[in-house]
Amino acid sequence: MKNNKYPYFPEDFLWAGAQAASQADGAYNQDGKMPNSSDVQPYHKGLDNMEIQRLEQEGMTLEQVTKALSDTEHFYPKRHGIDFYNTYEKDLELLAETGMKAFRTSIDWSRVFPQGDELEPNEAALEHYEKMIDKIRQVGMEPIITMLHYETPIHLTLEYGGWANKKVIEMFVRYGKVLLDRFGKKVKYWIVINQINMIQVEPFLSLGICKDQYENEEEALYQGVHNQMVASALIQKYAKALNLPDLQVGTMVADGTAYPASCNPDDISLALWHNRMQYMFTDVQFRGAYPKVALNYFAEKGLHIEISEEEKRILRENTMDYLAISYYFSQMVDSSKNTHIPYDVTRNEHLEANPWGWNIDPKGLYNTLSQYWDRYEKPIIIAENGFGMYDEVINNKVHDDYRSDYLSQHIEQVGHAIYEGAEVIAYCVWGPIDIVSCSSQQMSKRYGFIYVDIDDEGKGSGKRLKKDSFNWYQKVIATNGAEI
């Protein structure tokens, strides 16, 4: 532990942890659940980390998805998770021992509306999630609930072509209204869609669109995210009509902004363009309209995005209440290597990386918090920040100082951003209990303060074990970030 140079966290700051139903719940064949976009992702045994992540960015074909539904040869980790669906009570009690003030998780759309297009929800799923939310509150944590965290029912991919189909807007809004009606008095903070900007990094998970379903995949991806933003605005409109003064509806992005590689004006200009294309998503959801740079890009690429006048009005009149951000690493663009293509970035050689190539850059968190605050002046929840690493159990202990060190450096930069004016209200450590990795389907890429004895192929006792970082986070919270 060390003293924080920037111990400026407000007294009501929400020290928290975060996970997703798609990575933790498991129980894929319980209570009427049907497959979702995460359930069809196999574990790629024998591939290196870089290749696994390349496949994630590439997406899935329609044939791959269809085969996965009946495949008995490969292992699908997210169908099993850590069985949080059945162990949530003890897991939440264990997590509460850290002193966490809040807990973020998601509700699985493919449980509440198993195929997505039903008119009536699955009551068994709603009863389960009500018990889970009650338990979160009972152990003293504020629930932060995500409506969609890579859990689009696979039926919507096969039958409707995923989020590119405007019919999906109505289906998702129906789902969102059910959640607000049922849990609106118990849940203050709602994130409508997880990392809404990840359409070219995790295209299949984000939008339920197969890479060979449309003649122009990029056009389908931007149409899909437009439809998601319209759906989010309609859910916000409904939330406001409920007259629940504490209820807050936010959007979430993964930080995708980039540094220029140098002070070369070409590098700076390219970074400016890249970042404006990243801000497009939050510009729409906070300013209520597409920025000209995005409209130019659509026109130059021949992307025909159907945006009606009515949809423009809906977006303009129903902006979000707060911004949730996930941050793991920073990015860089180099005009000698990169072009005007979103997500075309270059490795920053000034930074060390973890075994998955994710740069370790605490000051990057300060940068992104400050820039988003300056742009919108909306409250910010850090919805995810964590360190994925291989852990080793030695004599029934996990010594993970590397995790505490990473988080300590990032928390200090959160305090720095708050000191300079950013209104940051929560910090959610990603994966406070080990879960299946989103980007690699691995259990061995661990983030937690609590070790879960399950390996990449689903084998193990499932036993929970506190790591050294558990006690470290307990002290951080006890001192409200003064000691890190």
URHU-V115330 format. One record per residue. N is the residue number from 1. RES is the residue in one letter. PHI is phi in degrees with one decimal (none if undefined). OMEGA is omega in whole degrees, 0 to 359 (NA if undefined). NEAR is the number of other C-alpha atoms within 10 Angstrom. Layout:
n & res & phi & omega & near
N & RES & PHI & OMEGA & NEAR
N & RES & PHI & OMEGA & NEAR
//
This chain:
n & res & phi & omega & near
1 & M & none & 176 & 13
2 & K & -141.3 & 177 & 9
3 & N & -75.6 & 179 & 12
4 & N & -79.0 & 177 & 19
5 & K & -67.6 & 182 & 14
6 & Y & -129.8 & 183 & 18
7 & P & -86.2 & 190 & 21
8 & Y & -108.0 & 181 & 19
9 & F & -81.4 & 179 & 21
10 & P & -63.6 & 184 & 15
11 & E & -61.5 & 181 & 7
12 & D & -95.1 & 181 & 10
13 & F & -61.9 & 183 & 17
14 & L & -96.0 & 170 & 23
15 & W & -75.6 & 193 & 27
16 & A & -147.7 & 172 & 29
17 & G & -134.6 & 184 & 30
18 & A & -141.5 & 174 & 23
19 & Q & -152.8 & 177 & 25
20 & A & -133.0 & 176 & 25
21 & A & -56.1 & 184 & 24
22 & S & -64.5 & 182 & 32
23 & Q & -110.3 & 186 & 29
24 & A & -116.2 & 192 & 26
25 & D & -60.9 & 189 & 26
26 & G & 65.0 & 176 & 21
27 & A & 51.4 & 188 & 17
28 & Y & -66.1 & 182 & 21
29 & N & -118.4 & 179 & 12
30 & Q & -107.3 & 170 & 13
31 & D & 53.0 & 172 & 15
32 & G & 81.8 & 179 & 15
33 & K & -62.8 & 174 & 21
34 & M & -117.3 & 184 & 20
35 & P & -62.9 & 173 & 20
36 & N & -122.0 & 186 & 29
37 & S & -61.7 & 179 & 27
38 & S & -77.5 & 186 & 26
39 & D & -70.8 & 183 & 25
40 & V & -102.1 & 180 & 24
41 & Q & -94.8 & 181 & 26
42 & P & -81.7 & 170 & 19
43 & Y & -78.8 & 183 & 20
44 & H & -90.5 & 181 & 19
45 & K & -64.9 & 176 & 13
46 & G & 92.3 & 179 & 7
47 & L & -89.5 & 178 & 10
48 & D & -78.9 & 186 & 12
49 & N & -60.5 & 182 & 16
50 & M & -67.4 & 180 & 13
51 & E & -69.0 & 178 & 13
52 & I & -60.1 & 181 & 20
53 & Q & -70.1 & 176 & 19
54 & R & -63.0 & 179 & 14
55 & L & -63.6 & 178 & 14
56 & E & -62.0 & 181 & 21
57 & Q & -72.0 & 180 & 18
58 & E & -71.6 & 181 & 16
59 & G & 89.1 & 183 & 21
60 & M & -125.7 & 175 & 22
61 & T & -86.6 & 178 & 15
62 & L & -61.7 & 179 & 16
63 & E & -65.4 & 179 & 10
64 & Q & -62.6 & 180 & 14
65 & V & -65.4 & 181 & 19
66 & T & -61.6 & 179 & 13
67 & K & -64.7 & 182 & 12
68 & A & -61.1 & 184 & 18
69 & L & -66.7 & 180 & 13
70 & S & -118.0 & 183 & 9
71 & D & -70.5 & 176 & 14
72 & T & -114.4 & 184 & 9
73 & E & -88.9 & 186 & 8
74 & H & -101.3 & 179 & 13
75 & F & -100.0 & 181 & 20
76 & Y & -114.4 & 191 & 22
77 & P & -59.1 & 186 & 28
78 & K & -72.8 & 173 & 32
79 & R & -70.7 & 186 & 24
80 & H & -112.1 & 180 & 22
81 & G & 49.8 & 174 & 26
82 & I & -114.7 & 181 & 27
83 & D & 63.2 & 179 & 19
84 & F & -57.7 & 179 & 20
85 & Y & -54.9 & 182 & 19
86 & N & -104.3 & 184 & 14
87 & T & -111.3 & 190 & 11
88 & Y & -58.9 & 183 & 18
89 & E & -63.2 & 180 & 15
90 & K & -68.2 & 180 & 13
91 & D & -63.9 & 180 & 14
92 & L & -67.7 & 176 & 21
93 & E & -62.8 & 179 & 15
94 & L & -66.1 & 179 & 17
95 & L & -63.6 & 181 & 23
96 & A & -64.4 & 178 & 21
97 & E & -63.9 & 176 & 12
98 & T & -70.8 & 186 & 22
99 & G & 91.4 & 181 & 19
100 & M & -53.2 & 181 & 21
101 & K & -91.6 & 182 & 23
102 & A & -152.1 & 179 & 23
103 & F & -143.2 & 179 & 27
104 & R & -101.6 & 170 & 25
105 & T & -149.8 & 181 & 24
106 & S & -119.4 & 170 & 28
107 & I & -101.6 & 186 & 21
108 & D & -84.7 & 179 & 25
109 & W & -53.8 & 184 & 28
110 & S & -77.5 & 167 & 25
111 & R & -97.3 & 185 & 28
112 & V & -72.4 & 171 & 26
113 & F & -127.2 & 192 & 25
114 & P & -52.9 & 176 & 23
115 & Q & -102.4 & 176 & 20
116 & G & 96.5 & 185 & 24
117 & D & -106.6 & 176 & 20
118 & E & -66.5 & 178 & 13
119 & L & -92.9 & 181 & 10
120 & E & -121.7 & 182 & 12
121 & P & -77.9 & 177 & 19
122 & N & -84.3 & 186 & 17
123 & E & -62.9 & 180 & 14
124 & A & -60.2 & 179 & 15
125 & A & -66.7 & 180 & 21
126 & L & -63.1 & 178 & 18
127 & E & -63.3 & 179 & 12
128 & H & -62.5 & 184 & 15
129 & Y & -68.4 & 175 & 21
130 & E & -64.7 & 177 & 16
131 & K & -63.7 & 180 & 13
132 & M & -64.0 & 180 & 17
133 & I & -63.3 & 177 & 20
134 & D & -60.4 & 180 & 16
135 & K & -67.3 & 177 & 18
136 & I & -56.0 & 180 & 24
137 & R & -68.6 & 182 & 18
138 & Q & -61.3 & 181 & 13
139 & V & -85.6 & 171 & 19
140 & G & 92.7 & 181 & 16
141 & M & -114.2 & 176 & 24
142 & E & -79.9 & 177 & 22
143 & P & -75.5 & 170 & 24
144 & I & -115.0 & 191 & 25
145 & I & -113.9 & 175 & 24
146 & T & -96.2 & 181 & 24
147 & M & -77.1 & 181 & 22
148 & L & -142.7 & 179 & 26
149 & H & -127.5 & 179 & 27
150 & Y & 62.4 & 181 & 27
151 & E & -129.6 & 178 & 26
152 & T & -64.0 & 179 & 30
153 & P & -53.1 & 186 & 26
154 & I & -66.9 & 176 & 27
155 & H & -57.9 & 180 & 20
156 & L & -71.2 & 174 & 22
157 & T & -69.8 & 187 & 25
158 & L & -74.7 & 186 & 16
159 & E & -93.6 & 188 & 10
160 & Y & -120.6 & 182 & 17
161 & G & 83.3 & 176 & 23
162 & G & 73.6 & 188 & 27
163 & W & -68.2 & 177 & 26
164 & A & -67.4 & 179 & 27
165 & N & -87.5 & 183 & 16
166 & K & -63.5 & 177 & 19
167 & K & -62.6 & 182 & 15
168 & V & -68.4 & 178 & 22
169 & I & -55.3 & 182 & 21
170 & E & -61.5 & 181 & 15
171 & M & -64.3 & 181 & 17
172 & F & -70.3 & 178 & 24
173 & V & -63.6 & 176 & 20
174 & R & -58.8 & 178 & 20
175 & Y & -61.7 & 180 & 23
176 & G & -61.0 & 179 & 23
177 & K & -64.8 & 178 & 17
178 & V & -60.6 & 180 & 16
179 & L & -64.4 & 181 & 22
180 & L & -67.0 & 178 & 19
181 & D & -64.3 & 186 & 12
182 & R & -80.2 & 190 & 15
183 & F & -120.4 & 186 & 17
184 & G & -59.5 & 180 & 19
185 & K & -86.3 & 182 & 13
186 & K & -107.4 & 183 & 16
187 & V & -117.5 & 180 & 20
188 & K & -83.6 & 186 & 17
189 & Y & -105.9 & 177 & 21
190 & W & -118.5 & 168 & 25
191 & I & -106.5 & 186 & 26
192 & V & -69.5 & 183 & 26
193 & I & -133.9 & 179 & 22
194 & N & -66.2 & 172 & 23
195 & Q & 42.3 & 188 & 22
196 & I & -64.7 & 182 & 21
197 & N & -93.7 & 188 & 24
198 & M & -87.9 & 189 & 22
199 & I & -68.3 & 179 & 20
200 & Q & -109.1 & 177 & 17
201 & V & -104.3 & 175 & 18
202 & E & -132.4 & 190 & 22
203 & P & -62.6 & 182 & 23
204 & F & -69.4 & 179 & 27
205 & L & -62.6 & 184 & 26
206 & S & -67.6 & 193 & 30
207 & L & -126.5 & 181 & 28
208 & G & 62.6 & 181 & 30
209 & I & -111.9 & 176 & 31
210 & C & -78.4 & 188 & 25
211 & K & -69.0 & 180 & 19
212 & D & -115.0 & 181 & 13
213 & Q & -84.7 & 184 & 16
214 & Y & -129.2 & 180 & 14
215 & E & -61.4 & 178 & 9
216 & N & -117.5 & 185 & 13
217 & E & -62.6 & 182 & 17
218 & E & -62.2 & 177 & 17
219 & E & -60.2 & 179 & 18
220 & A & -63.9 & 180 & 25
221 & L & -65.7 & 179 & 27
222 & Y & -70.0 & 175 & 22
223 & Q & -64.9 & 180 & 22
224 & G & -62.3 & 182 & 27
225 & V & -72.9 & 173 & 20
226 & H & -59.9 & 180 & 25
227 & N & -63.2 & 177 & 25
228 & Q & -64.3 & 181 & 24
229 & M & -69.7 & 175 & 25
230 & V & -64.6 & 179 & 25
231 & A & -61.1 & 179 & 26
232 & S & -62.3 & 180 & 28
233 & A & -65.0 & 179 & 28
234 & L & -67.5 & 176 & 23
235 & I & -67.5 & 176 & 22
236 & Q & -61.9 & 178 & 26
237 & K & -58.2 & 180 & 18
238 & Y & -66.4 & 180 & 17
239 & A & -60.7 & 180 & 20
240 & K & -64.8 & 181 & 14
241 & A & -70.9 & 180 & 9
242 & L & -75.8 & 179 & 13
243 & N & 56.0 & 174 & 9
244 & L & -105.3 & 191 & 12
245 & P & -60.8 & 182 & 10
246 & D & -84.8 & 187 & 11
247 & L & -72.1 & 180 & 18
248 & Q & -125.7 & 180 & 19
249 & V & -116.2 & 183 & 23
250 & G & -122.4 & 171 & 24
251 & T & -110.6 & 182 & 27
252 & M & -138.8 & 173 & 26
253 & V & -128.0 & 166 & 21
254 & A & -87.6 & 181 & 19
255 & D & -60.3 & 179 & 25
256 & G & -123.5 & 179 & 22
257 & T & -70.0 & 188 & 23
258 & A & -138.2 & 172 & 24
259 & Y & -80.3 & 164 & 22
260 & P & -75.3 & 182 & 22
261 & A & -66.6 & 181 & 21
262 & S & -159.8 & 176 & 13
263 & C & -87.3 & 171 & 9
264 & N & -56.5 & 182 & 11
265 & P & -54.0 & 179 & 11
266 & D & -67.2 & 177 & 15
267 & D & -66.0 & 182 & 21
268 & I & -65.7 & 179 & 19
269 & S & -64.2 & 179 & 15
270 & L & -66.2 & 178 & 22
271 & A & -63.3 & 178 & 25
272 & L & -60.9 & 179 & 17
273 & W & -63.7 & 180 & 19
274 & H & -56.2 & 183 & 26
275 & N & -70.3 & 175 & 18
276 & R & -62.5 & 177 & 18
277 & M & -68.8 & 173 & 24
278 & Q & -73.4 & 179 & 22
279 & Y & -68.9 & 180 & 22
280 & M & -50.2 & 185 & 20
281 & F & -64.1 & 180 & 24
282 & T & -78.2 & 173 & 25
283 & D & -59.5 & 179 & 18
284 & V & -62.1 & 188 & 21
285 & Q & -87.6 & 176 & 27
286 & F & -115.7 & 178 & 24
287 & R & -94.8 & 172 & 19
288 & G & 87.0 & 181 & 20
289 & A & -159.0 & 177 & 19
290 & Y & -71.7 & 174 & 19
291 & P & -73.1 & 183 & 16
292 & K & -61.0 & 181 & 12
293 & V & -61.5 & 179 & 14
294 & A & -73.0 & 178 & 17
295 & L & -63.3 & 176 & 13
296 & N & -62.2 & 181 & 11
297 & Y & -60.9 & 179 & 14
298 & F & -58.3 & 182 & 16
299 & A & -67.2 & 182 & 12
300 & E & -65.6 & 180 & 9
301 & K & -89.6 & 182 & 10
302 & G & 68.6 & 179 & 11
303 & L & -91.2 & 182 & 17
304 & H & -99.6 & 181 & 13
305 & I & -96.4 & 180 & 18
306 & E & -77.4 & 180 & 14
307 & I & -128.7 & 184 & 12
308 & S & -83.0 & 177 & 9
309 & E & -63.1 & 178 & 9
310 & E & -64.5 & 178 & 9
311 & E & -65.5 & 176 & 18
312 & K & -59.6 & 179 & 15
313 & R & -65.4 & 180 & 14
314 & I & -60.8 & 179 & 21
315 & L & -65.5 & 182 & 27
316 & R & -67.9 & 188 & 17
317 & E & -93.5 & 186 & 18
318 & N & -134.4 & 180 & 21
319 & T & -79.1 & 187 & 25
320 & M & -82.3 & 183 & 25
321 & D & -85.2 & 183 & 18
322 & Y & -152.1 & 180 & 23
323 & L & -112.3 & 171 & 25
324 & A & -104.5 & 184 & 24
325 & I & -129.8 & 166 & 23
326 & S & -103.9 & 180 & 23
327 & Y & -141.6 & 176 & 22
328 & Y & -125.8 & 185 & 20
329 & F & -156.6 & 176 & 23
330 & S & -101.6 & 181 & 23
331 & Q & -131.3 & 183 & 22
332 & M & -146.0 & 173 & 22
333 & V & -122.7 & 183 & 28
334 & D & -129.8 & 185 & 23
335 & S & -65.0 & 178 & 20
336 & S & -83.5 & 182 & 9
337 & K & -123.8 & 185 & 10
338 & N & -103.4 & 181 & 17
339 & T & -128.1 & 180 & 14
340 & H & -80.1 & 176 & 14
341 & I & -127.8 & 179 & 12
342 & P & -54.6 & 178 & 16
343 & Y & 74.6 & 172 & 22
344 & D & -86.5 & 186 & 14
345 & V & -130.3 & 183 & 20
346 & T & -126.7 & 178 & 17
347 & R & -63.5 & 178 & 16
348 & N & -90.5 & 186 & 17
349 & E & -73.4 & 178 & 10
350 & H & -78.5 & 187 & 9
351 & L & -117.8 & 171 & 12
352 & E & -79.0 & 182 & 12
353 & A & -135.1 & 174 & 15
354 & N & -82.7 & 184 & 13
355 & P & -64.3 & 177 & 14
356 & W & -103.8 & 177 & 17
357 & G & 80.6 & 181 & 13
358 & W & -87.3 & 182 & 17
359 & N & -62.1 & 178 & 20
360 & I & -99.4 & 189 & 19
361 & D & -146.7 & 180 & 20
362 & P & -57.0 & 182 & 21
363 & K & -66.0 & 175 & 18
364 & G & -62.0 & 177 & 22
365 & L & -68.6 & 174 & 27
366 & Y & -57.2 & 182 & 21
367 & N & -61.6 & 186 & 18
368 & T & -70.3 & 177 & 19
369 & L & -61.4 & 182 & 25
370 & S & -65.5 & 183 & 21
371 & Q & -69.9 & 177 & 15
372 & Y & -66.8 & 178 & 19
373 & W & -64.4 & 180 & 20
374 & D & -59.2 & 185 & 12
375 & R & -75.5 & 189 & 13
376 & Y & -120.3 & 185 & 14
377 & E & 50.0 & 175 & 16
378 & K & -114.0 & 177 & 19
379 & P & -54.8 & 184 & 17
380 & I & -121.1 & 168 & 22
381 & I & -108.8 & 171 & 24
382 & I & -79.3 & 189 & 25
383 & A & -81.1 & 178 & 29
384 & E & -154.6 & 167 & 21
385 & N & -158.0 & 184 & 24
386 & G & -166.7 & 185 & 24
387 & F & -125.8 & 177 & 23
388 & G & -80.4 & 183 & 21
389 & M & -158.1 & 173 & 17
390 & Y & -72.2 & 177 & 13
391 & D & -111.1 & 179 & 17
392 & E & -127.2 & 177 & 13
393 & V & -89.8 & 179 & 13
394 & I & -126.3 & 181 & 8
395 & N & 53.2 & 177 & 6
396 & N & 65.4 & 177 & 9
397 & K & -134.0 & 174 & 13
398 & V & -123.5 & 179 & 18
399 & H & -93.9 & 187 & 15
400 & D & -120.0 & 178 & 19
401 & D & -59.0 & 179 & 13
402 & Y & -59.9 & 179 & 12
403 & R & -74.5 & 178 & 21
404 & S & -61.0 & 181 & 22
405 & D & -64.9 & 178 & 16
406 & Y & -58.3 & 184 & 16
407 & L & -66.1 & 179 & 20
408 & S & -57.5 & 180 & 23
409 & Q & -63.9 & 181 & 17
410 & H & -73.5 & 178 & 24
411 & I & -62.3 & 178 & 25
412 & E & -60.8 & 179 & 25
413 & Q & -73.2 & 172 & 23
414 & V & -64.1 & 177 & 28
415 & G & -59.6 & 178 & 23
416 & H & -62.1 & 179 & 24
417 & A & -63.8 & 178 & 24
418 & I & -63.6 & 180 & 22
419 & Y & -56.6 & 183 & 14
420 & E & -94.0 & 168 & 11
421 & G & 117.8 & 182 & 13
422 & A & -69.3 & 178 & 22
423 & E & -91.2 & 177 & 19
424 & V & -98.8 & 187 & 25
425 & I & -109.5 & 182 & 17
426 & A & -155.6 & 176 & 23
427 & Y & -131.6 & 182 & 25
428 & C & -105.5 & 174 & 26
429 & V & -70.0 & 181 & 27
430 & W & -73.5 & 174 & 28
431 & G & 62.9 & 181 & 27
432 & P & -63.1 & 168 & 24
433 & I & -120.8 & 185 & 28
434 & D & -53.9 & 177 & 26
435 & I & -138.6 & 177 & 34
436 & V & -68.7 & 178 & 31
437 & S & -65.8 & 179 & 22
438 & C & -67.1 & 190 & 20
439 & S & -82.6 & 185 & 18
440 & S & -131.0 & 182 & 23
441 & Q & 61.9 & 182 & 27
442 & Q & -103.0 & 166 & 23
443 & M & -84.4 & 183 & 26
444 & S & -70.4 & 172 & 20
445 & K & -87.5 & 191 & 24
446 & R & -100.7 & 180 & 25
447 & Y & -118.3 & 198 & 25
448 & G & -77.5 & 165 & 26
449 & F & -85.1 & 181 & 28
450 & I & -121.8 & 179 & 24
451 & Y & -79.5 & 176 & 24
452 & V & -116.0 & 185 & 20
453 & D & -77.9 & 173 & 17
454 & I & -140.4 & 181 & 20
455 & D & -101.9 & 185 & 16
456 & D & -62.5 & 180 & 19
457 & E & -104.4 & 175 & 17
458 & G & 81.8 & 182 & 20
459 & K & -93.3 & 178 & 9
460 & G & 140.7 & 184 & 11
461 & S & -81.3 & 185 & 10
462 & G & 78.4 & 182 & 14
463 & K & -60.9 & 177 & 11
464 & R & -98.1 & 182 & 16
465 & L & -142.5 & 179 & 18
466 & K & -69.3 & 174 & 19
467 & K & -90.4 & 177 & 21
468 & D & -57.7 & 182 & 17
469 & S & -64.6 & 177 & 22
470 & F & -59.6 & 180 & 21
471 & N & -66.5 & 178 & 14
472 & W & -61.6 & 182 & 21
473 & Y & -65.5 & 177 & 26
474 & Q & -56.8 & 180 & 18
475 & K & -72.4 & 177 & 18
476 & V & -57.8 & 183 & 21
477 & I & -68.2 & 181 & 20
478 & A & -60.7 & 180 & 15
479 & T & -99.0 & 183 & 12
480 & N & 52.0 & 175 & 19
481 & G & 82.9 & 179 & 25
482 & A & -73.5 & 176 & 21
483 & E & -116.1 & 183 & 20
484 & I & -130.7 & NA & 24
//
